[in-house]
């Protein structure tokens, strides 16, 4: 099942603004603690070579025991606000993409709002796993296009270490913690988010999920004993799906934007697995030097991976004005999505 919500920014009868919607500032934060592959060798039966060869990951960041998901989201948000020369009080909408919220409810976005002092914003979370940031961008863009808000703060923030089974060598080598944030505002026509392509397939929901802790299977002593409160993943199936989904997403988003892959300045994929990233780039003849990769440093940070990479790419000078940027992700749900941005 796919849902194509693509269109050019500012077009269509719902548009209440002139021009488009774009990212005007980016900020990110990763916790200080580094967990290397060599550290994991002492915890489970694995090796640095095995992890690196299969995933491309060398190390990942782990949040401090007293750091919540909203805490790291706030740091990323503050850094984005500083670059945008905005105060928290000016923010009108906060969307946090996360599957590792502070609590089951209320929304982590409400804690972020309170900690930031964004008293004029309304706030909510979205749950689309690793595709969450792209979903959130698409939602925020439409609030601005329709004139309901003048700006939005979109955050991808995850503390996957809290939901990782450190005795399961198939999953514990993959995940890490971090947060990235962007500020969205109206931009001149022809710039900003040009197109998006979003999709999902609920028939594959059990390929990657946390079995216990929701209304279906509340936490119990038995569930804890079976370690059902942690991430479970069928890695091979997810891999096959990811290669197809990311390829499909890129194809549709580029076609809708009427942009050829040769025109892409930089692709920023979800950082899940280096082999998936390489396969996706190869399929569209996008050379790896045009693909931003930081999975070696952070592992898979789910909804945070793209905004963290985006912030690093901007800071390092990899993105310049008028560059064509492609963001693409896949995640639990299963979900997928991409967007094309003219910077």
Short mmCIF file of the C-alpha atoms (twelve columns), coordinates in Angstrom:
data_MODEL
# 
_entry.id   MODEL 
# 
loop_
_atom_site.group_PDB 
_atom_site.id 
_atom_site.type_symbol 
_atom_site.label_atom_id 
_atom_site.label_alt_id 
_atom_site.label_comp_id 
_atom_site.label_asym_id 
_atom_site.label_seq_id 
_atom_site.Cartn_x 
_atom_site.Cartn_y 
_atom_site.Cartn_z 
_atom_site.pdbx_PDB_model_num 
ATOM 1   C CA . UNK A 1   0.000  0.000   0.000   1 
ATOM 2   C CA . UNK A 2   1.369  3.425   -0.859  1 
ATOM 3   C CA . UNK A 3   0.115  6.894   -0.229  1 
ATOM 4   C CA . UNK A 4   1.519  9.471   -2.620  1 
ATOM 5   C CA . UNK A 5   1.227  12.943  -1.122  1 
ATOM 6   C CA . UNK A 6   3.723  14.537  -3.493  1 
ATOM 7   C CA . UNK A 7   3.282  17.932  -5.051  1 
ATOM 8   C CA . UNK A 8   5.337  21.013  -5.689  1 
ATOM 9   C CA . UNK A 9   5.574  23.378  -2.731  1 
ATOM 10  C CA . UNK A 10  3.083  26.194  -2.832  1 
ATOM 11  C CA . UNK A 11  0.927  24.596  -5.536  1 
ATOM 12  C CA . UNK A 12  -2.653 23.411  -5.219  1 
ATOM 13  C CA . UNK A 13  -5.841 25.038  -4.062  1 
ATOM 14  C CA . UNK A 14  -5.014 24.656  -0.348  1 
ATOM 15  C CA . UNK A 15  -1.966 26.938  -0.491  1 
ATOM 16  C CA . UNK A 16  -2.372 30.065  1.639   1 
ATOM 17  C CA . UNK A 17  1.242  31.226  1.358   1 
ATOM 18  C CA . UNK A 18  3.206  32.508  -1.622  1 
ATOM 19  C CA . UNK A 19  6.212  30.332  -2.390  1 
ATOM 20  C CA . UNK A 20  7.255  27.163  -0.645  1 
ATOM 21  C CA . UNK A 21  8.302  25.783  2.723   1 
ATOM 22  C CA . UNK A 22  11.892 25.031  3.575   1 
ATOM 23  C CA . UNK A 23  14.392 24.234  6.296   1 
ATOM 24  C CA . UNK A 24  15.987 27.453  7.543   1 
ATOM 25  C CA . UNK A 25  18.084 25.997  10.373  1 
ATOM 26  C CA . UNK A 26  19.320 22.622  11.623  1 
ATOM 27  C CA . UNK A 27  20.659 21.470  14.999  1 
ATOM 28  C CA . UNK A 28  21.649 18.120  16.463  1 
ATOM 29  C CA . UNK A 29  22.933 16.441  19.588  1 
ATOM 30  C CA . UNK A 30  24.446 13.047  20.352  1 
ATOM 31  C CA . UNK A 31  25.178 11.861  23.901  1 
ATOM 32  C CA . UNK A 32  28.769 11.903  25.130  1 
ATOM 33  C CA . UNK A 33  29.085 8.191   25.928  1 
ATOM 34  C CA . UNK A 34  30.564 6.130   23.090  1 
ATOM 35  C CA . UNK A 35  29.993 2.365   22.899  1 
ATOM 36  C CA . UNK A 36  32.427 0.774   20.433  1 
ATOM 37  C CA . UNK A 37  32.323 -2.577  18.690  1 
ATOM 38  C CA . UNK A 38  35.208 -3.653  20.894  1 
ATOM 39  C CA . UNK A 39  33.084 -2.838  23.954  1 
ATOM 40  C CA . UNK A 40  30.325 -5.057  22.538  1 
ATOM 41  C CA . UNK A 41  32.801 -7.913  22.057  1 
ATOM 42  C CA . UNK A 42  32.984 -8.065  25.853  1 
ATOM 43  C CA . UNK A 43  29.186 -8.149  26.204  1 
ATOM 44  C CA . UNK A 44  27.991 -10.609 23.540  1 
ATOM 45  C CA . UNK A 45  29.489 -13.129 21.139  1 
ATOM 46  C CA . UNK A 46  30.414 -10.821 18.262  1 
ATOM 47  C CA . UNK A 47  33.424 -9.109  16.720  1 
ATOM 48  C CA . UNK A 48  34.359 -5.714  15.355  1 
ATOM 49  C CA . UNK A 49  34.971 -7.297  11.944  1 
ATOM 50  C CA . UNK A 50  31.565 -9.026  11.893  1 
ATOM 51  C CA . UNK A 51  29.687 -5.834  12.850  1 
ATOM 52  C CA . UNK A 52  31.648 -3.590  10.484  1 
ATOM 53  C CA . UNK A 53  31.359 -5.931  7.491   1 
ATOM 54  C CA . UNK A 54  27.614 -6.448  7.836   1 
ATOM 55  C CA . UNK A 55  26.472 -3.009  9.004   1 
ATOM 56  C CA . UNK A 56  29.226 -0.417  8.565   1 
ATOM 57  C CA . UNK A 57  28.893 0.530   12.244  1 
ATOM 58  C CA . UNK A 58  32.022 1.097   14.364  1 
ATOM 59  C CA . UNK A 59  30.481 2.831   17.386  1 
ATOM 60  C CA . UNK A 60  27.272 4.341   18.707  1 
ATOM 61  C CA . UNK A 61  26.234 6.919   21.354  1 
ATOM 62  C CA . UNK A 62  24.400 6.007   24.554  1 
ATOM 63  C CA . UNK A 63  22.355 8.497   26.596  1 
ATOM 64  C CA . UNK A 64  23.273 9.024   30.235  1 
ATOM 65  C CA . UNK A 65  20.984 7.280   32.763  1 
ATOM 66  C CA . UNK A 66  19.343 10.593  33.725  1 
ATOM 67  C CA . UNK A 67  18.931 11.865  30.117  1 
ATOM 68  C CA . UNK A 68  15.447 11.466  28.677  1 
ATOM 69  C CA . UNK A 69  14.453 11.559  25.025  1 
ATOM 70  C CA . UNK A 70  12.931 15.002  25.579  1 
ATOM 71  C CA . UNK A 71  16.214 16.189  27.135  1 
ATOM 72  C CA . UNK A 72  18.274 15.362  24.068  1 
ATOM 73  C CA . UNK A 73  15.522 16.671  21.779  1 
ATOM 74  C CA . UNK A 74  15.637 20.015  23.588  1 
ATOM 75  C CA . UNK A 75  19.403 20.384  23.093  1 
ATOM 76  C CA . UNK A 76  19.050 19.741  19.345  1 
ATOM 77  C CA . UNK A 77  16.109 22.180  19.195  1 
ATOM 78  C CA . UNK A 78  18.010 24.912  21.055  1 
ATOM 79  C CA . UNK A 79  20.893 24.601  18.606  1 
ATOM 80  C CA . UNK A 80  18.515 24.927  15.644  1 
ATOM 81  C CA . UNK A 81  16.762 27.930  17.219  1 
ATOM 82  C CA . UNK A 82  20.107 29.626  17.825  1 
ATOM 83  C CA . UNK A 83  21.065 29.244  14.150  1 
ATOM 84  C CA . UNK A 84  17.636 30.526  13.078  1 
ATOM 85  C CA . UNK A 85  18.052 33.488  15.473  1 
ATOM 86  C CA . UNK A 86  14.663 32.649  16.967  1 
ATOM 87  C CA . UNK A 87  13.372 32.373  20.514  1 
ATOM 88  C CA . UNK A 88  11.368 29.390  21.709  1 
ATOM 89  C CA . UNK A 89  8.411  31.704  22.308  1 
ATOM 90  C CA . UNK A 90  8.232  32.351  18.548  1 
ATOM 91  C CA . UNK A 91  7.697  28.664  17.687  1 
ATOM 92  C CA . UNK A 92  4.086  27.878  16.709  1 
ATOM 93  C CA . UNK A 93  4.225  24.104  16.137  1 
ATOM 94  C CA . UNK A 94  6.385  21.314  17.572  1 
ATOM 95  C CA . UNK A 95  6.370  17.815  16.092  1 
ATOM 96  C CA . UNK A 96  8.580  15.142  17.631  1 
ATOM 97  C CA . UNK A 97  9.157  11.989  15.606  1 
ATOM 98  C CA . UNK A 98  10.013 9.230   18.085  1 
ATOM 99  C CA . UNK A 99  9.281  5.617   18.995  1 
ATOM 100 C CA . UNK A 100 11.150 5.929   22.299  1 
ATOM 101 C CA . UNK A 101 9.212  8.674   24.033  1 
ATOM 102 C CA . UNK A 102 9.738  9.626   27.674  1 
ATOM 103 C CA . UNK A 103 6.505  7.853   28.626  1 
ATOM 104 C CA . UNK A 104 3.675  6.048   26.814  1 
ATOM 105 C CA . UNK A 105 1.701  9.286   27.111  1 
ATOM 106 C CA . UNK A 106 1.599  12.273  27.040  1 
ATOM 107 C CA . UNK A 107 3.540  13.154  23.913  1 
ATOM 108 C CA . UNK A 108 7.252  13.748  24.306  1 
ATOM 109 C CA . UNK A 109 6.653  16.933  22.279  1 
ATOM 110 C CA . UNK A 110 4.745  18.338  25.269  1 
ATOM 111 C CA . UNK A 111 7.771  17.812  27.517  1 
ATOM 112 C CA . UNK A 112 9.939  19.463  24.860  1 
ATOM 113 C CA . UNK A 113 7.558  22.420  24.689  1 
ATOM 114 C CA . UNK A 114 7.692  22.865  28.457  1 
ATOM 115 C CA . UNK A 115 11.478 22.529  28.711  1 
ATOM 116 C CA . UNK A 116 12.075 24.895  25.792  1 
ATOM 117 C CA . UNK A 117 9.591  27.470  27.037  1 
ATOM 118 C CA . UNK A 118 7.736  27.376  23.693  1 
ATOM 119 C CA . UNK A 119 4.536  28.585  25.336  1 
ATOM 120 C CA . UNK A 120 2.788  29.612  22.098  1 
ATOM 121 C CA . UNK A 121 3.256  26.293  20.280  1 
ATOM 122 C CA . UNK A 122 0.966  23.303  20.034  1 
ATOM 123 C CA . UNK A 123 2.826  20.021  20.201  1 
ATOM 124 C CA . UNK A 124 2.411  16.371  19.301  1 
ATOM 125 C CA . UNK A 125 4.404  13.221  18.464  1 
ATOM 126 C CA . UNK A 126 4.281  11.005  15.424  1 
ATOM 127 C CA . UNK A 127 5.254  7.343   15.379  1 
ATOM 128 C CA . UNK A 128 6.661  6.140   12.062  1 
ATOM 129 C CA . UNK A 129 9.930  4.706   13.391  1 
ATOM 130 C CA . UNK A 130 12.952 5.456   11.184  1 
ATOM 131 C CA . UNK A 131 10.780 7.232   8.587   1 
ATOM 132 C CA . UNK A 132 9.349  9.476   11.297  1 
ATOM 133 C CA . UNK A 133 11.394 12.572  10.504  1 
ATOM 134 C CA . UNK A 134 10.282 12.620  6.850   1 
ATOM 135 C CA . UNK A 135 6.646  12.042  7.854   1 
ATOM 136 C CA . UNK A 136 6.933  14.904  10.358  1 
ATOM 137 C CA . UNK A 137 8.466  17.239  7.750   1 
ATOM 138 C CA . UNK A 138 5.575  16.512  5.404   1 
ATOM 139 C CA . UNK A 139 2.981  17.190  8.108   1 
ATOM 140 C CA . UNK A 140 4.645  20.418  9.266   1 
ATOM 141 C CA . UNK A 141 4.970  21.666  5.699   1 
ATOM 142 C CA . UNK A 142 1.200  21.413  5.255   1 
ATOM 143 C CA . UNK A 143 0.432  23.330  8.449   1 
ATOM 144 C CA . UNK A 144 2.570  26.170  7.074   1 
ATOM 145 C CA . UNK A 145 1.229  25.981  3.497   1 
ATOM 146 C CA . UNK A 146 -2.356 26.294  4.720   1 
ATOM 147 C CA . UNK A 147 -1.434 29.327  6.809   1 
ATOM 148 C CA . UNK A 148 -2.320 27.705  10.140  1 
ATOM 149 C CA . UNK A 149 1.200  28.376  11.464  1 
ATOM 150 C CA . UNK A 150 4.070  30.581  10.331  1 
ATOM 151 C CA . UNK A 151 6.812  28.200  11.423  1 
ATOM 152 C CA . UNK A 152 7.425  24.735  12.834  1 
ATOM 153 C CA . UNK A 153 10.043 22.925  14.889  1 
ATOM 154 C CA . UNK A 154 10.456 19.329  13.693  1 
ATOM 155 C CA . UNK A 155 12.571 16.975  15.805  1 
ATOM 156 C CA . UNK A 156 13.679 13.376  15.384  1 
ATOM 157 C CA . UNK A 157 14.809 12.056  18.774  1 
ATOM 158 C CA . UNK A 158 15.460 8.525   19.989  1 
ATOM 159 C CA . UNK A 159 16.915 6.664   22.937  1 
ATOM 160 C CA . UNK A 160 16.912 3.195   21.419  1 
ATOM 161 C CA . UNK A 161 19.446 1.980   23.982  1 
ATOM 162 C CA . UNK A 162 16.601 1.876   26.524  1 
ATOM 163 C CA . UNK A 163 14.754 -0.675  24.375  1 
ATOM 164 C CA . UNK A 164 17.741 -2.707  23.195  1 
ATOM 165 C CA . UNK A 165 18.326 -6.227  24.481  1 
ATOM 166 C CA . UNK A 166 22.029 -6.152  25.269  1 
ATOM 167 C CA . UNK A 167 22.092 -9.975  25.285  1 
ATOM 168 C CA . UNK A 168 20.803 -10.212 21.689  1 
ATOM 169 C CA . UNK A 169 23.794 -9.951  19.361  1 
ATOM 170 C CA . UNK A 170 21.577 -9.532  16.287  1 
ATOM 171 C CA . UNK A 171 20.072 -6.246  17.472  1 
ATOM 172 C CA . UNK A 172 22.329 -4.767  20.159  1 
ATOM 173 C CA . UNK A 173 25.081 -3.970  17.645  1 
ATOM 174 C CA . UNK A 174 22.781 -1.781  15.540  1 
ATOM 175 C CA . UNK A 175 21.110 0.908   17.605  1 
ATOM 176 C CA . UNK A 176 22.196 4.194   19.199  1 
ATOM 177 C CA . UNK A 177 20.824 7.403   20.710  1 
ATOM 178 C CA . UNK A 178 20.631 10.958  19.369  1 
ATOM 179 C CA . UNK A 179 18.463 13.873  18.265  1 
ATOM 180 C CA . UNK A 180 18.216 16.268  15.329  1 
ATOM 181 C CA . UNK A 181 15.975 19.275  14.820  1 
ATOM 182 C CA . UNK A 182 15.015 21.642  12.015  1 
ATOM 183 C CA . UNK A 183 13.103 24.911  11.773  1 
ATOM 184 C CA . UNK A 184 10.651 25.180  8.876   1 
ATOM 185 C CA . UNK A 185 9.445  28.501  7.457   1 
ATOM 186 C CA . UNK A 186 8.070  29.875  4.192   1 
ATOM 187 C CA . UNK A 187 10.775 30.276  1.511   1 
ATOM 188 C CA . UNK A 188 10.813 31.723  -2.035  1 
ATOM 189 C CA . UNK A 189 8.978  29.777  -4.722  1 
ATOM 190 C CA . UNK A 190 11.058 26.972  -6.235  1 
ATOM 191 C CA . UNK A 191 13.036 26.446  -3.044  1 
ATOM 192 C CA . UNK A 192 12.540 24.309  0.041   1 
ATOM 193 C CA . UNK A 193 10.717 20.972  0.112   1 
ATOM 194 C CA . UNK A 194 9.749  20.328  -3.512  1 
ATOM 195 C CA . UNK A 195 8.165  16.871  -3.276  1 
ATOM 196 C CA . UNK A 196 7.593  14.045  -0.829  1 
ATOM 197 C CA . UNK A 197 6.668  10.409  -1.260  1 
ATOM 198 C CA . UNK A 198 5.289  8.485   1.725   1 
ATOM 199 C CA . UNK A 199 4.184  4.882   2.081   1 
ATOM 200 C CA . UNK A 200 3.499  2.059   4.494   1 
ATOM 201 C CA . UNK A 201 2.722  -1.654  4.559   1 
ATOM 202 C CA . UNK A 202 1.175  -2.851  7.809   1 
ATOM 203 C CA . UNK A 203 1.210  -6.475  6.697   1 
ATOM 204 C CA . UNK A 204 4.923  -6.517  7.567   1 
ATOM 205 C CA . UNK A 205 4.531  -4.878  10.973  1 
ATOM 206 C CA . UNK A 206 6.049  -7.796  12.860  1 
ATOM 207 C CA . UNK A 207 9.391  -7.676  11.030  1 
ATOM 208 C CA . UNK A 208 10.639 -5.116  13.546  1 
ATOM 209 C CA . UNK A 209 8.679  -4.261  16.705  1 
ATOM 210 C CA . UNK A 210 8.561  -4.338  20.507  1 
ATOM 211 C CA . UNK A 211 6.080  -7.105  21.452  1 
ATOM 212 C CA . UNK A 212 5.206  -6.033  25.012  1 
ATOM 213 C CA . UNK A 213 4.322  -2.743  26.657  1 
ATOM 214 C CA . UNK A 214 1.267  -1.682  24.692  1 
ATOM 215 C CA . UNK A 215 -2.464 -2.313  25.080  1 
ATOM 216 C CA . UNK A 216 -2.221 -5.624  23.232  1 
ATOM 217 C CA . UNK A 217 0.362  -7.152  25.569  1 
ATOM 218 C CA . UNK A 218 0.846  -5.172  28.783  1 
ATOM 219 C CA . UNK A 219 4.114  -5.615  30.662  1 
ATOM 220 C CA . UNK A 220 3.987  -8.535  33.094  1 
ATOM 221 C CA . UNK A 221 6.515  -10.650 34.971  1 
ATOM 222 C CA . UNK A 222 6.191  -13.284 32.266  1 
ATOM 223 C CA . UNK A 223 6.818  -10.759 29.469  1 
ATOM 224 C CA . UNK A 224 9.853  -9.383  31.287  1 
ATOM 225 C CA . UNK A 225 11.230 -12.883 31.773  1 
ATOM 226 C CA . UNK A 226 10.881 -13.500 28.027  1 
ATOM 227 C CA . UNK A 227 12.549 -10.113 27.313  1 
ATOM 228 C CA . UNK A 228 9.538  -9.026  25.241  1 
ATOM 229 C CA . UNK A 229 9.988  -5.388  26.256  1 
ATOM 230 C CA . UNK A 230 12.913 -5.079  23.816  1 
ATOM 231 C CA . UNK A 231 13.234 -4.578  20.046  1 
ATOM 232 C CA . UNK A 232 12.772 -7.745  18.007  1 
ATOM 233 C CA . UNK A 233 13.855 -7.785  14.375  1 
ATOM 234 C CA . UNK A 234 13.899 -10.217 11.453  1 
ATOM 235 C CA . UNK A 235 17.034 -8.749  9.919   1 
ATOM 236 C CA . UNK A 236 17.130 -10.512 6.543   1 
ATOM 237 C CA . UNK A 237 13.523 -9.667  5.711   1 
ATOM 238 C CA . UNK A 238 13.989 -6.042  6.786   1 
ATOM 239 C CA . UNK A 239 17.092 -5.787  4.600   1 
ATOM 240 C CA . UNK A 240 15.253 -7.014  1.487   1 
ATOM 241 C CA . UNK A 241 12.345 -4.690  2.124   1 
ATOM 242 C CA . UNK A 242 14.608 -1.691  2.779   1 
ATOM 243 C CA . UNK A 243 16.472 -1.925  -0.530  1 
ATOM 244 C CA . UNK A 244 13.210 -2.020  -2.503  1 
ATOM 245 C CA . UNK A 245 11.422 0.637   -0.424  1 
ATOM 246 C CA . UNK A 246 14.257 3.149   -0.524  1 
ATOM 247 C CA . UNK A 247 14.654 2.685   -4.269  1 
ATOM 248 C CA . UNK A 248 10.933 3.162   -4.851  1 
ATOM 249 C CA . UNK A 249 10.887 6.265   -2.643  1 
ATOM 250 C CA . UNK A 250 13.780 7.926   -4.431  1 
ATOM 251 C CA . UNK A 251 12.333 7.143   -7.869  1 
ATOM 252 C CA . UNK A 252 8.916  8.646   -7.090  1 
ATOM 253 C CA . UNK A 253 10.199 11.757  -5.312  1 
ATOM 254 C CA . UNK A 254 12.663 12.598  -8.114  1 
ATOM 255 C CA . UNK A 255 10.038 11.974  -10.812 1 
ATOM 256 C CA . UNK A 256 7.509  14.203  -9.059  1 
ATOM 257 C CA . UNK A 257 10.113 16.966  -8.724  1 
ATOM 258 C CA . UNK A 258 11.077 16.458  -12.402 1 
ATOM 259 C CA . UNK A 259 14.690 16.080  -11.337 1 
ATOM 260 C CA . UNK A 260 17.164 13.553  -12.742 1 
ATOM 261 C CA . UNK A 261 19.485 11.665  -10.415 1 
ATOM 262 C CA . UNK A 262 22.449 13.437  -12.101 1 
ATOM 263 C CA . UNK A 263 21.160 16.712  -10.636 1 
ATOM 264 C CA . UNK A 264 21.250 15.438  -7.048  1 
ATOM 265 C CA . UNK A 265 23.944 17.215  -5.052  1 
ATOM 266 C CA . UNK A 266 23.661 15.043  -1.953  1 
ATOM 267 C CA . UNK A 267 21.582 12.081  -0.815  1 
ATOM 268 C CA . UNK A 268 21.062 11.714  2.927   1 
ATOM 269 C CA . UNK A 269 19.644 8.260   3.625   1 
ATOM 270 C CA . UNK A 270 18.482 6.813   6.913   1 
ATOM 271 C CA . UNK A 271 21.590 5.340   8.525   1 
ATOM 272 C CA . UNK A 272 20.569 1.730   9.098   1 
ATOM 273 C CA . UNK A 273 23.062 -0.374  7.172   1 
ATOM 274 C CA . UNK A 274 25.920 0.583   4.855   1 
ATOM 275 C CA . UNK A 275 25.024 -2.184  2.374   1 
ATOM 276 C CA . UNK A 276 21.438 -0.890  2.074   1 
ATOM 277 C CA . UNK A 277 22.778 2.636   1.495   1 
ATOM 278 C CA . UNK A 278 25.226 1.431   -1.169  1 
ATOM 279 C CA . UNK A 279 22.529 -0.622  -2.945  1 
ATOM 280 C CA . UNK A 280 20.138 2.349   -3.054  1 
ATOM 281 C CA . UNK A 281 22.792 4.702   -4.416  1 
ATOM 282 C CA . UNK A 282 23.926 2.193   -7.020  1 
ATOM 283 C CA . UNK A 283 20.387 1.655   -8.269  1 
ATOM 284 C CA . UNK A 284 20.120 5.340   -9.214  1 
ATOM 285 C CA . UNK A 285 23.726 5.775   -10.353 1 
ATOM 286 C CA . UNK A 286 24.345 8.184   -7.488  1 
ATOM 287 C CA . UNK A 287 28.066 7.912   -6.677  1 
ATOM 288 C CA . UNK A 288 28.888 7.283   -3.004  1 
ATOM 289 C CA . UNK A 289 30.753 10.604  -2.815  1 
ATOM 290 C CA . UNK A 290 27.309 12.205  -3.226  1 
ATOM 291 C CA . UNK A 291 25.880 10.159  -0.337  1 
ATOM 292 C CA . UNK A 292 26.242 11.313  3.252   1 
ATOM 293 C CA . UNK A 293 27.243 8.489   5.586   1 
ATOM 294 C CA . UNK A 294 27.857 8.689   9.342   1 
ATOM 295 C CA . UNK A 295 26.554 5.261   10.378  1 
ATOM 296 C CA . UNK A 296 30.081 4.326   11.434  1 
ATOM 297 C CA . UNK A 297 29.912 6.893   14.257  1 
ATOM 298 C CA . UNK A 298 26.316 6.638   15.458  1 
ATOM 299 C CA . UNK A 299 24.712 3.393   14.296  1 
ATOM 300 C CA . UNK A 300 20.964 3.422   13.664  1 
ATOM 301 C CA . UNK A 301 19.313 6.277   15.580  1 
ATOM 302 C CA . UNK A 302 15.911 5.763   13.921  1 
ATOM 303 C CA . UNK A 303 14.010 9.053   13.431  1 
ATOM 304 C CA . UNK A 304 17.085 11.029  14.532  1 
ATOM 305 C CA . UNK A 305 19.459 9.672   11.891  1 
ATOM 306 C CA . UNK A 306 18.521 11.926  8.959   1 
ATOM 307 C CA . UNK A 307 18.426 15.248  10.878  1 
ATOM 308 C CA . UNK A 308 21.743 14.428  12.613  1 
ATOM 309 C CA . UNK A 309 23.320 13.688  9.221   1 
ATOM 310 C CA . UNK A 310 21.699 16.785  7.695   1 
ATOM 311 C CA . UNK A 311 23.164 18.994  10.434  1 
ATOM 312 C CA . UNK A 312 26.630 17.511  9.950   1 
ATOM 313 C CA . UNK A 313 26.390 17.935  6.172   1 
ATOM 314 C CA . UNK A 314 25.427 21.612  6.527   1 
ATOM 315 C CA . UNK A 315 28.138 22.304  9.107   1 
ATOM 316 C CA . UNK A 316 30.843 20.611  7.036   1 
ATOM 317 C CA . UNK A 317 29.967 22.588  3.904   1 
ATOM 318 C CA . UNK A 318 28.593 19.606  1.979   1 
ATOM 319 C CA . UNK A 319 25.358 21.525  1.308   1 
ATOM 320 C CA . UNK A 320 25.275 24.882  -0.466  1 
ATOM 321 C CA . UNK A 321 22.500 27.182  -1.639  1 
ATOM 322 C CA . UNK A 322 20.426 25.800  -4.531  1 
ATOM 323 C CA . UNK A 323 21.794 22.273  -4.028  1 
ATOM 324 C CA . UNK A 324 19.311 19.453  -4.648  1 
ATOM 325 C CA . UNK A 325 19.125 17.239  -1.553  1 
ATOM 326 C CA . UNK A 326 17.305 13.904  -1.331  1 
ATOM 327 C CA . UNK A 327 16.275 12.539  2.077   1 
ATOM 328 C CA . UNK A 328 15.148 8.898   2.118   1 
ATOM 329 C CA . UNK A 329 14.214 6.449   4.869   1 
ATOM 330 C CA . UNK A 330 12.475 3.184   5.713   1 
ATOM 331 C CA . UNK A 331 11.391 1.879   9.097   1 
ATOM 332 C CA . UNK A 332 9.174  -0.272  11.252  1 
ATOM 333 C CA . UNK A 333 5.529  -0.318  10.281  1 
ATOM 334 C CA . UNK A 334 6.723  -0.954  7.704   1 
ATOM 335 C CA . UNK A 335 7.067  2.643   6.534   1 
ATOM 336 C CA . UNK A 336 9.075  4.465   3.915   1 
ATOM 337 C CA . UNK A 337 9.423  7.969   2.604   1 
ATOM 338 C CA . UNK A 338 11.570 10.462  0.755   1 
ATOM 339 C CA . UNK A 339 11.651 14.130  -0.068  1 
ATOM 340 C CA . UNK A 340 13.502 16.353  -2.509  1 
ATOM 341 C CA . UNK A 341 14.728 19.701  -1.263  1 
ATOM 342 C CA . UNK A 342 16.209 22.660  -3.098  1 
ATOM 343 C CA . UNK A 343 18.412 24.248  -0.436  1 
# 
